[in-house]
Amino acid sequence: MLNSNIEKLLLESGLKKSFVANKLRVSVRQLRHYETGHSLIPIDKAYILADILKCKVDDLYNREDE
């Protein structure tokens, strides 16, 4: 199971969600789905988001062993 770290990383970055959503070419609502784990971010957008947040793609999620 994957747990999203996107919300925490966005808060730490201080960037506005509208700015990040615009860079990803998604709605703020879709970005919120990525944050909450309701949707997984597509890999191409994951790389863009990681660049924006100055982190690695691996940092966007952590894996929880079941």
Secondary structure as UniProt FT lines:
FT   STRAND          2..4
FT   HELIX           6..13
FT   HELIX           17..24
FT   HELIX           28..36
FT   HELIX           43..53
FT   HELIX           57..60
FT   STRAND          61..63
//
